[in-house]
Amino acid sequence: MRVTSAASYLAIACASLLAGCPDRTISEVNPQQGRVEYKEIPVTLNRNLDLLFVVDDSPSMLDKQNNIKANFPKFIEVLNTIQGGLPDVHIGVVSSDMGTKGTADSAAGPAIGQIGQGGCSGTGKSGNLQVGGAGTDLQNGANFISDIKQSDGTRQKNYSGDLATVFGKLAGLGAGGCGFEQHLLAMRRALEGNPANANFLRPDAFLAVIFLADEDDCTFARSTILGPESSALGPLQSFRCNRFGHTCKIGGANESEMNMVGVKDQCGPNENSQYLEKVASFVDFMKKVKGEGNEQKVIVAGIMGTVDPYQVELRAPPGGGAPQPSVAHSCSYPGATGVEVADPPVRIKFFLDQFPNRSTFTTICQKDLSEGLRLIAQLLKSVIGDPCIEGNLADVDPNTPGEQFDCSVSDVTNAHKLNQSEKILPACEGTAPNYSNKPCWHIDRDPLNCKPCDMTKANDPNCLATEPHFVLKIERLEAPPPETTVFANCVTEAN
């Protein structure tokens, strides 16, 4: 085995790190080698994970809520493969309904629409954790799921029944919430010391926020965006969120161009909008919510519409009347009762992208969300600490007997901080378990815990027989400092 790695791929992996990457001796890469898989594996495993789901409960969301409830067991299946099994979880759900009060308003604006059918009033659900239909399953008036592994291997739960079933009830918020969804504000209100959510956040836990939505965030600074129809604002519909909340380099350089029919491209949040709150304010909040220097404990994900294509079209309003400027749906799928659609989530996608190596995105426009949930769970597994290699490791010297893997592995203390320190580890020499150069690394196979095939086939004999199940193992003479993290880059095959 050779302890070298590809210059171009290592540079890509390093570019996304908050702290600088160590120097490496670089070797030429065979063109058949497709990518470098990057791993961060804490030596001391932190199994505490707080999961906050921000669920859109506006009138178009019923089928999508049912979809995530039906496929949540796939999410749990992946988490169960983390070292030691299911992590110690808190799971809560908040609604994107935040009423008519803007972030800069001293009081809520006038109510709009019919409450319970997409209308908005007051502060909505205020970022308070919602129990949905799980009120009778949660014990002692709890408003979130708690499932903690005890020292004897049993689990202390604050609910009765099956975890996936209880979550399904928890996430079943219905589809009557405010049609001007404020996903980012709901997230912040849930996490900024909200007394209604006491004990949900744990100081030492990882925090993951997962957005389930079919429209973009419309967190407004002032309730004036909800004013009656006018030449300045246009019809009272959620297109206002697009017109005043987005800007596109092609076809949408200003609010007037965003109101014009046609294709838009290279779109992002309008951070100078007079109506909507800056996305940057929510990014700053999340990077500090776990304390200064601990932003690596934050994971964000989205199950939403696709960002592209982005187009403004003329569309008749639901109640009839003259066609009005509207954002065209960016994706669709055949739902249980008809065609389901979603719109470009420009603001939320920008928010997710500010957390490199700690974010993922999947489209909500699919009848089966199991693969999207599995993708999010794999990210959580990776952040908590996953020594499994997902890709098929490349044999960089097929002419030499045995498998020659191309990896660079280091022990790093104080990872991603100014005082980060690194010690490069060599590949193990000799035969197991009597390696002659500990500490060192080697590649093994672990078909029980490393199952890169689809989780629906995790127990399939064909999957177990054909998938490589690679795992990175570190052999030591003594335990490293508890704050040590293993950094690894391994070349994998293109396919």
Secondary structure, 3 states (H helix, E strand, C coil): CECCECHHHHHHHHHCCCCCCCCCCECCCCCCEEEEEEEEEECCCCCEEEEEEEECCCCCCHHHHHHHHHHHHHHHHHHCCCCCCCCEEEEEEEECCCCCCCCCCCCCCCCECCCCCCCECCCCCCCCCCCCCCCCCECCCCCCEEEEECCCCCEEECECCCHHHHHHHHCCCCCCCCCCCCHHHHHHHHHCCCHHHCCCCCCCCEEEEEEECCCCCCCECCHHHHCCCECCCECCCCHHHHHHHEEEEECECCHHHHCCCEEEEEEEECCCCCCECCHHHHHHHHHHCCCCCCHHHEEEEEEECCCCCEEEEEECCCCCCCCEEEECCCEEEECCCCEEEECCCHHHHHHHHCCCCCEEEEECCCCCCHHHHHHHHHHHHHHHHCCECCCCECCCCCCCCCCCCEEEEEEEECCCCCCCEEEEECECCCCCCCCCCCCEEEEEECCCCCCCCCHHHCCCHHHHHHCCCEEEEEECCCCCCCCEEEEEEEEEECC
